Amino acid sequence: MRKFISILLITAGVLVFLYPLYTRVHSWYWQQRLLAAWEEETARREDPVESPAVEEEEGDFSPDPAWADLPLLGIITIEKIDARLPILPDTREKYLRVGVGHLPETALPGEPGNCVLTGHRSYTRGRIFNRLDEVEIGDEIVVETRENKYTYRVTDVFIVEPGDPAILEYDEGEEVVTLVTCHPIYVASHRLIVRGTLEKPK
């Protein structure tokens, strides 16, 4: 009996140790699947010389039947921190496990207003925005949608308490993106905010 309990405790310890690794691998796997599917769809849009039968058979964009309800809004790229992540349509936990979530009541990318995108920042839930604290004023945030590619220039980096309305604020006529993640890492007592302003074509 004592031997059985020892084995059980060791097994439990190993599982606890492996869980963060599993969640990181899961997050990475689905990020790659979603990004690959997005690139494939983009290539089809840019090169319409495709067989109509293939298009009809494939139907709407979906990387896998298990994720058929994931209508991706786009892709966010922050070169400064080597981040390229799928943007998903809201902030439910299922989506935040594998990408960045768009806060539904805020503007869409490229629209007038404040487009708020949120992401996790803990090892147990992937490395989505883990390096967001390295982003500085002047850095670029690029958001690709099916309609266009938008470049935002970082203008503000600040820390607030959870629920602070500053996350949603913007001046009338502004076109901004606001990235939100937990801070500091592991503790998550506050929110790290990175805000960028849309650059107009010259």
Backbone as a ProteinNet text record, in pm:
[ID]
protein_1_A
[PRIMARY]
MRKFISILLITAGVLVFLYPLYTRVHSWYWQQRLLAAWEEETARREDPVESPAVEEEEGDFSPDPAWADLPLLGIITIEKIDARLPILPDTREKYLRVGVGHLPETALPGEPGNCVLTGHRSYTRGRIFNRLDEVEIGDEIVVETRENKYTYRVTDVFIVEPGDPAILEYDEGEEVVTLVTCHPIYVASHRLIVRGTLEKPK
[TERTIARY]
83	0	86.1	191.4	279.9	349.7	390.2	455.9	360.4	234.7	135.3	115.9	108.8	90.7	211.4	331.5	453	451.1	412.2	404.3	299.7	187.7	80.4	127.5	199.9	249.2	352.2	439.9	540.4	473.6	373.8	300.9	232.1	169.3	101.5	201.6	319.5	422.6	469.9	487	530	424.1	296.7	189.7	182.9	200.8	201.5	317.2	431.8	549.3	529.1	460.9	444.8	329.9	236.6	119.8	154.6	243.9	279.7	339.1	419	477.3	367.5	272.3	161.4	83.8	52.8	-26	51.2	182.9	263.1	265.9	281.7	284.3	148.6	40.8	-94.5	-115.1	-75.6	-90.5	-10.4	114	200.7	144.5	97.6	46.7	-69.3	-166.1	-282.5	-250	-156.1	-112.4	-59.1	26.1	84.7	-21.4	-118	-226.1	-307.8	-341.9	-421.7	-344.3	-216.9	-135.2	-117.9	-94.8	-77.3	-204.8	-318.9	-446.1	-471.6	-434.5	-450.3	-363.7	-239.8	-150.1	-205.3	-262	-319.8	-438.3	-523	-638.6	-593.8	-491.8	-439.5	-386.1	-314.2	-259.4	-371	-481.7	-593.8	-659.3	-668.3	-727.5	-639.8	-508	-416.5	-396.5	-420.7	-407.4	-539	-636	-769.2	-774.9	-662.9	-662.6	-660.3	-773	-788.4	-907.3	-907.3	-1021.2	-1144.4	-1254.2	-1376.6	-1424.9	-1399.8	-1445.5	-1374.2	-1244.1	-1166.6	-1216.5	-1241.9	-1291.6	-1424.4	-1511.5	-1643.7	-1633.6	-1541.5	-1527.1	-1472.1	-1376.4	-1314.6	-1407.4	-1493.9	-1589.3	-1521.6	-1583.6	-1530.9	-1399.2	-1321.2	-1190.3	-1202.5	-1133.4	-1129.3	-1007.4	-918.5	-798.4	-822.6	-934.3	-958.4	-1104.2	-1173.5	-1314.1	-1337.4	-1240.4	-1257.3	-1258.9	-1208.9	-1202.1	-1285.8	-1389.4	-1472.1	-1545	-1556.1	-1624.8	-1527.7	-1408.2	-1308.5	-1292.2	-1380.9	-1364.2	-1256.3	-1134.9	-1023.8	-1047.6	-1017.1	-1026.5	-901.3	-788.7	-664.4	-544.3	-430.3	-303.1	-235.3	-177.6	-100.4	47.2	131.4	275.5	345.2	427.3	510.5	654.3	721.9	855.6	953.5	935.4	1027.7	1041.4	931.6	934.6	910.3	930.7	916.3	780	676.6	541	460.1	400.1	303.9	191.2	74.1	-31.5	-166.5	-250.9	-386.4	-471.8	-558.4	-655.2	-791	-848.9	-976.3	-1089.1	-1215.2	-1325.5	-1372	-1335.7	-1369.1	-1269.2	-1297.9	-1199.3	-1236.3	-1316.6	-1346.8	-1219.1	-1213.8	-1091.2	-1042.9	-1135.7	-1098.6	-1009.5	-1039.6	-963.6	-830.5	-833.2	-711.3	-605.2	-644.1	-544.8	-452.8	-499.5	-421.3	-388.4	-441.7	-414.1	-454.2	-473.3	-511.3	-660.4	-729.4	-873.8	-910.6	-1007.6	-1058.5	-1175.3	-1169.5	-1278.4	-1395.7	-1507.7	-1613.4	-1670.6	-1681.8	-1746.5	-1654.4	-1533.4	-1439.5	-1428.2	-1360.4	-1347.7	-1271.4	-1299.9	-1223.3	-1094.4	-994.3	-868.7	-892.3	-828.1	-839.3	-958.6	-1052.8	-1170.2	-1141.4	-1215.1	-1203	-1240.6	-1165.2	-1191.6	-1074.5	-1103.9	-1001.2	-1021.4	-931.4	-936.2	-857.1	-927.8	-863.4	-840.3	-714	-675.1	-610.5	-654.4	-604.2	-535.6	-436.9	-366.7	-308.8	-295.5	-237.2	-86.5	-34.4	107.9	161.3	123.8	176.6	215.5	315.5	364.8	259.6	168.6	68.5	-38.9	-45.6	-145.8	-79.2	40.8	107.4	189.9	261.7	353.2	302.4	172	110.5	174.4	158.6	211.5	321.7	393.1	492.6	597.6	634	740.3	686.2	558.9	500.1	566.1	622.1	687.4	814.9	862.5	980.8	947.7	818.9	777.4	792.4	844.2	870	801.5	792.2	735	815.6	742.7	807	809.6	787.7	786.6	660.3	666.3	554.2	469	339.7	244.2	169.5	176.3	111.5	-5.7	-121.5	-241.4	-288.7	-297.5	-347.3	-490.8	-577.3	-713.2	-735.8	-853.6	-882.9	-894	-917.6	-935.3	-806.4	-717.7	-602.1	-496.2	-384.9	-279.7	-260.4	-265.9	-260.2	-134.9	-63.9	55.8	28.5	47.6	31.2	168.9	188.3	313.1	285.4	363.1	339.4	362.2	262	268.9	265.4	216.3	204.1	226.6	295.9	310.4	288.2	186.7	158.4	93.6	81.8	26.7	-93.6	-200.1	-321.4	-370.1	-467.3	-531.4	-639.6	-675.2	-781.1	-910.1	-974.8	-1100.5	-1086.5	-964.1	-943.4	-999.9	-1088	-1149.2	-1050.4	-929.2	-828.2	-800.1	-825.5	-804.3	-891.2	-1012	-1108.7	-1107.1	-1039.4	-1045.8	-969.7	-1018.7	-949.3	-1011.1	-936.5	-987	-1068.7	-1170.1	-1257.4	-1175.3	-1201.6	-1130	-1003.8	-961.3	-841.3	-868.2	-763.5	-766.9	-648.9	-679	-572.4	-594.9	-486.2	-494.4	-440.1	-506.5	-464.2	-443.5	-321.2	-288.9	-290.5	-355.8	-373.4	-325.8	-245.8	-204.8	-180.2	-165.1	-144.5	-3.6	9.3	138	137.6	250.1	368.2	341.1	430.2	412.1	405.9	321.2	293.3	199.7	224.4	142.1	9.8	17.7	-101.2	-191.7	-133.3	-213.4	-256.9	-189.3	-220.3	-230.1	-248.4	-256.4	-152.7	-77.3	17.9	-54.1	-44.9	-113.6	-11.1	-22.9	58.9	-37.7	-23.4	-117.5	-43.9	-100.4	-40	-140.9	-93.3	-177	-157.9	-267.9	-263.1	-184.8	-90.6	-15.2	-88.7	-107.1	-175.6	-77.2	-125.5	-38.2	15	142.4	203.9	177.4
-120.8	0	125.3	123.1	238.2	262.2	151.4	162	221.8	178.9	231	381.2	424.6	567.8	646.6	590.5	658.5	675.4	568.9	575.8	677.9	679.2	773.1	916.9	942.6	1077.8	1120	1027.4	1058	1088.6	1006.8	1028.6	1164.7	1197.4	1327	1440.8	1425.7	1528.1	1547.1	1436.4	1443.2	1512.5	1481	1542.9	1693.4	1732.2	1874.4	1944	1878.8	1935.2	1948.2	1850.9	1848.5	1935.6	1970.7	2045.5	2177.3	2262.1	2385.9	2360.1	2254.3	2219.8	2181.6	2102.4	2061.4	2182.3	2277	2392.3	2478	2489.5	2566	2499.2	2367.2	2292.9	2303.6	2289.1	2300.5	2437.6	2542	2677.5	2697.2	2653.7	2669.7	2593.5	2470.4	2387.6	2455.4	2504.7	2564.7	2700.5	2772.2	2896.7	2867.6	2765.6	2732.3	2686.4	2607.8	2562.3	2681.3	2771.6	2887.4	2980.4	3002.7	3089.5	3029	2898.5	2832.6	2840.8	2821.1	2828.8	2970.7	3069.7	3209.7	3239	3192.1	3215.4	3148.9	3030.8	2960.7	3037	3086.3	3162.9	3291.7	3358	3480.9	3455.4	3345.2	3311.2	3289.1	3226.9	3204.2	3336.2	3430.9	3560.6	3637.5	3630.4	3706.8	3642.9	3511.7	3441.9	3370.6	3442.5	3384.7	3276.6	3248.8	3145.2	3009.9	2976.4	2849.2	2775.3	2647.4	2569.2	2601.6	2647.1	2675.8	2555.7	2435.6	2314.4	2299.1	2333.8	2322.6	2422.4	2545.9	2648.5	2606.4	2551.2	2511.3	2396.5	2305.6	2189.5	2229.8	2324.4	2363.9	2449.5	2525.3	2606.8	2721.3	2765.9	2877.6	2842.3	2946.6	2927.6	2856.3	2745.3	2672.9	2581.4	2593.5	2512.9	2367.5	2340.3	2205.1	2198.1	2085.6	2077.4	2114	2083.1	2113.9	2264.2	2342.6	2488	2558.1	2489.4	2545.4	2672.4	2695.9	2815.4	2927.9	2923.3	3027.3	3115	3210.6	3302.4	3404.6	3378.8	3466.8	3607.9	3705.4	3844.5	3885.8	3824.5	3863.6	3810.5	3874.8	3836.5	3961.6	3952.2	4062.3	4023.9	4115.9	4093.4	4206.6	4169	4266.8	4219.4	4275.1	4228.7	4244	4348.6	4375.5	4256.3	4180.9	4068.2	3934.3	3933.4	3809.3	3745.1	3826	3774.1	3783.9	3674.1	3670.2	3578.3	3635.7	3564.8	3582.3	3478.5	3492.2	3581.1	3659.7	3742.5	3674.1	3642.2	3570.3	3664.2	3626.4	3722.8	3772.3	3711.1	3766.8	3715.8	3739.3	3711.5	3591.5	3499.9	3379.7	3297.8	3221.1	3149.3	3055.1	2992.3	2900.1	2968.8	3094.4	3167.7	3217.4	3264	3320.2	3213.9	3088.5	2982.7	2970.9	3015.2	2994.2	3122.8	3235.4	3357.4	3481.4	3587.6	3717.2	3736.2	3787.3	3806.3	3952	3975.2	4110.9	4137.5	4248.3	4286.6	4332.6	4256.9	4278.5	4419.1	4487.6	4618.6	4730.4	4695.6	4797.1	4792.6	4892.4	4903.9	4785.6	4755.1	4654.2	4717.6	4637.2	4692.9	4782.7	4900.6	4994.5	5087	5059.5	5144.6	5260.7	5371.6	5480.2	5429.1	5469	5424.9	5348.2	5270.8	5199.1	5048.8	4983.6	4838.8	4774.3	4705.9	4647.9	4498.9	4456.7	4317.2	4268	4153.4	4102.2	3967.1	3940.6	3813.6	3773.1	3642.3	3591.5	3617.5	3608.2	3630.7	3541.6	3414.5	3323	3193.3	3125.5	3004.1	2894.5	2895.7	2790.2	2809.7	2926.2	2950.7	2999.3	2952.7	2990.3	3116.4	3148.9	3262.1	3375.8	3393.8	3486.8	3626.7	3694.7	3830	3834.3	3723	3718.2	3827.9	3867.4	3966	4105.6	4127.2	4256.7	4371.5	4343.1	4449	4499.6	4430.9	4476.5	4578.9	4593.3	4688.5	4830.5	4918.2	5056.2	5153.9	5278.1	5384.3	5395.5	5399.9	5406.6	5274.7	5163.2	5031.7	5015.3	4920.6	4895.2	4777.4	4791.4	4682.3	4671.6	4556.9	4539.7	4442.7	4484.2	4401.5	4376.5	4250.3	4212.4	4162.6	4211.9	4159.8	4115.4	4065.4	4024.8	4145.7	4262.3	4381.8	4459.9	4457.8	4546.8	4507	4577.4	4562.9	4699.3	4702.6	4828.2	4831.6	4944.2	4961.4	5067	5026.5	5118	5147.1	5272	5311.2	5329.6	5261	5266	5407.4	5458.8	5593.8	5595.1	5487.6	5483.1	5341.8	5332.2	5206.7	5239.4	5176.3	5210	5091	5103.4	4995.5	5048.2	4969	5008.1	4891.1	4918.1	4812.2	4746.5	4621.1	4553.4	4634.5	4644.4	4716.6	4865.7	4916.5	5059.4	5100.5	5202	5243.5	5301.9	5331.6	5386.7	5292.7	5163.3	5064.8	5096.4	5146.8	5169.7	5312.5	5402.4	5543.7	5574.5	5674.4	5727.1	5862.2	5943.7	6073.7	6060.5	6143.6	6138.2	6156.8	6072.2	6080.4	5996.1	5942.3	5859	5720.4	5661.1	5521.6	5453.1	5383.5	5327.5	5179.3	5111.1	4973.4	4970.2	4897.2	4885.5	4738.8	4703.9	4566.7	4556.7	4454.1	4438.1	4299.8	4295.6	4167.4	4182.7	4071.1	4074.1	4122.8	4181.8	4233.3	4240.9	4206.7	4143	3995.2	3934.9	3796.1	3710	3608.8	3517.2	3578.5	3705.3	3766	3817.2	3889.4	3937.5	4027.1	4111.7	4201.2	4326.3	4356.6	4475.3	4437.6	4538.8	4516.8	4606.2	4544.2	4617.2	4658.6	4786.6	4841.3	4896.3	4854.5	4909	4965.2	5092.4	5158.6	5216.6	5193.3	5245.5	5322	5418.9	5499.7	5455.9	5448.7	5403.7	5502.9	5451	5535.9	5545.4	5666.5	5689	5670.6	5615.4	5602.4	5738.1	5742.4	5868.8	5896.2
0	0	0	84.7	93.8	-40.6	-107	-236.2	-339.2	-334.4	-428.1	-409.8	-282.3	-253.9	-303.8	-286.1	-333.2	-484.3	-553.1	-699.8	-743.3	-671.3	-703.5	-685.6	-575.9	-549.2	-653.9	-690.2	-792.9	-926.2	-960.9	-1086.6	-1086.3	-973	-962.5	-977.6	-916.5	-927.1	-1070.7	-1140.9	-1280.6	-1366.2	-1341.9	-1418.4	-1393.4	-1267.1	-1234.4	-1305	-1310	-1374.9	-1525.9	-1586.3	-1731.6	-1780.9	-1692.5	-1737.3	-1806.2	-1748.3	-1818.5	-1956.3	-1968.2	-2097.7	-2196.3	-2149.2	-2235.6	-2286.6	-2198.2	-2240.1	-2339.9	-2320	-2415.1	-2551	-2553	-2679.9	-2748.9	-2671.6	-2726.9	-2790.2	-2716.9	-2767.4	-2895.2	-2892.9	-3010.1	-3130.8	-3107.8	-3216.1	-3287.6	-3208.6	-3272.1	-3333.4	-3275.8	-3339.1	-3478.3	-3489	-3619.3	-3718.1	-3670.5	-3759.4	-3811	-3721.2	-3759.8	-3851.8	-3821	-3905.8	-4045.3	-4050.4	-4179.6	-4262.4	-4197.9	-4268.6	-4318.7	-4237.2	-4279.2	-4401.6	-4399.8	-4513	-4639	-4623.1	-4737.6	-4794	-4705.6	-4751.6	-4818.3	-4762	-4820.7	-4960.8	-4976.5	-5108	-5209.5	-5167.2	-5257.8	-5297.8	-5202.2	-5235.5	-5332.8	-5313.1	-5397.4	-5534.2	-5543.5	-5670.8	-5699.9	-5758.4	-5777.8	-5885.5	-5952	-6055.1	-5986.5	-5927.9	-5857	-5914.2	-5895.7	-5943.7	-5860.5	-5923.6	-5847.3	-5768.2	-5822.4	-5752.7	-5620.9	-5618.2	-5494.5	-5392.9	-5440.9	-5350.1	-5288.5	-5372.1	-5324.9	-5226.7	-5252.6	-5165.1	-5029.7	-5030	-4904.2	-4819.6	-4887	-4813.8	-4739.6	-4631.9	-4554.5	-4488.7	-4460.7	-4398.3	-4264.7	-4252.4	-4126.3	-4126.4	-4026.6	-4026.5	-3988.6	-3925.8	-3877	-3832.1	-3854	-3812.3	-3666.5	-3580.3	-3438.2	-3412.8	-3509.9	-3493.5	-3598.7	-3645.4	-3751.8	-3708.3	-3578	-3530.4	-3500.3	-3557.5	-3533.5	-3656.6	-3678.6	-3791.6	-3758.3	-3797.9	-3764.3	-3816.3	-3732.5	-3775.8	-3851.1	-3818.3	-3882.9	-3808.1	-3834.2	-3774.8	-3721.4	-3602.4	-3547.4	-3546.1	-3590.8	-3593.9	-3519.2	-3420.9	-3350.1	-3367.6	-3465.6	-3501.4	-3386.4	-3305.8	-3195.4	-3101.9	-3082.8	-2988.8	-3059.5	-3191.8	-3269.5	-3250	-3245.8	-3224.1	-3353	-3391.1	-3502.5	-3457.7	-3433.8	-3364.3	-3432.6	-3426.3	-3479.4	-3389.1	-3452.3	-3378.8	-3390	-3276	-3271.1	-3230.1	-3259.5	-3257.3	-3121.7	-3012.5	-2882	-2778.7	-2652	-2547.6	-2461.4	-2515.1	-2438	-2419.7	-2312.8	-2275.2	-2385.1	-2454.4	-2562.2	-2664.3	-2695.5	-2794.5	-2738.6	-2614.2	-2555.3	-2530.1	-2530.8	-2514	-2634.2	-2750.6	-2873.1	-2948.1	-2904.7	-2978.4	-2900.7	-2974.6	-2918.6	-2940.4	-2839.3	-2850.1	-2871.4	-2960.5	-2984.4	-2890.9	-2818.8	-2729.6	-2816.1	-2816.7	-2916.7	-2922	-2807.1	-2809.4	-2857.4	-2899.3	-2945.9	-3098.4	-3153.8	-3299.8	-3358.6	-3482.1	-3554.3	-3606.4	-3637.5	-3689.3	-3810.1	-3807.9	-3917.9	-3911	-3819.9	-3805.7	-3710.9	-3726.1	-3628.1	-3489.4	-3390.3	-3254.1	-3197.4	-3094.9	-3019.4	-3035	-3105.9	-3124.5	-3010.9	-2920.5	-2803	-2825	-2811	-2828	-2700.5	-2650.8	-2524.1	-2543.6	-2458.5	-2466.9	-2332.5	-2311.4	-2187.8	-2183.4	-2063.3	-2043.6	-1932.3	-1932.4	-1831.9	-1898.2	-1843.5	-1904.6	-1906.5	-1811	-1806.7	-1912.7	-1973.2	-2076.6	-2205.4	-2230.3	-2353	-2338.2	-2443.3	-2439.3	-2527.2	-2533.3	-2627.9	-2622.2	-2509.1	-2492.5	-2385	-2366.4	-2258.5	-2269	-2390.9	-2408.8	-2438.7	-2413.1	-2447.7	-2371.5	-2254.1	-2177.5	-2244	-2348.5	-2421.1	-2529.4	-2560.3	-2663	-2609.6	-2695.3	-2654.8	-2749	-2703.2	-2786.4	-2916.2	-3026.8	-3157.6	-3231.5	-3160.5	-3226.1	-3311	-3403.9	-3494.2	-3449	-3468.4	-3452.9	-3585.3	-3649.8	-3779.7	-3764.2	-3812.2	-3807.2	-3950.5	-3988.1	-4120.6	-4106.5	-4193.7	-4203.8	-4348.2	-4376.4	-4514.2	-4606.6	-4549.1	-4630.3	-4651.5	-4551.3	-4559.5	-4457.2	-4462.5	-4362.1	-4297.5	-4163.9	-4090.1	-4002.7	-4011.6	-3929.2	-3822.4	-3697.8	-3585.5	-3525.3	-3484.3	-3418.6	-3269.2	-3184.7	-3040.5	-2987.9	-2916.7	-2860.7	-2708.5	-2647.5	-2501.3	-2450.3	-2337.8	-2264.7	-2118.3	-2055.8	-1916.8	-1846.8	-1715.4	-1632.2	-1555.5	-1552.5	-1481.1	-1396.9	-1313	-1236.6	-1321.2	-1291.6	-1367.8	-1365.7	-1479.6	-1488.3	-1508.2	-1516.6	-1536.4	-1672.1	-1675.9	-1803	-1902.7	-1856.8	-1947.8	-2063.8	-2042.2	-2148.8	-2269.9	-2245.4	-2353.2	-2406.4	-2340	-2376.1	-2504.6	-2576	-2693.5	-2727.1	-2797.7	-2838.3	-2965.7	-2978	-3094.6	-3222.5	-3319.4	-3445.7	-3450.5	-3335.3	-3332.2	-3389.5	-3443.5	-3486.5	-3418.4	-3309.1	-3226.5	-3200.8	-3167	-3120.6	-2978.8	-2891	-2752	-2719.1	-2682.9	-2644.6	-2493	-2441.2	-2296.5	-2254.2	-2147.6	-2092.2	-1942.8	-1874	-1729.1	-1694.5	-1575.9	-1530	-1377	-1313.6	-1371.3	-1401.1	-1475.3	-1513.3	-1387.9	-1387.9	-1277.5	-1173.4	-1133.9	-1028.7	-1084.8	-1197.1	-1269.5	-1186.6	-1103.8	-1020.8	-1096.7	-1207.2	-1285.7	-1433.4	-1517.2	-1660.8	-1731.5	-1819.3	-1902.8	-2030.4	-2063.4	-2179.4	-2278.3	-2402.5	-2511.2	-2614.9	-2644.4	-2736.6	-2856.9	-2974.2	-3097	-3180.5	-3256.7	-3344.1	-3488.3	-3562.9	-3701.5	-3785.4	-3862.5	-3954.4	-4086.1	-4134.1	-4261.4	-4377.1	-4489.5	-4607.4	-4650.5	-4686.9	-4727.7	-4876.2
[MASK]
++++++++++++++++++++++++++++++++++++++++++++++++++++++++++++++++++++++++++++++++++++++++++++++++++++++++++++++++++++++++++++++++++++++++++++++++++++++++++++++++++++++++++++++++++++++++++++++++++++++++++

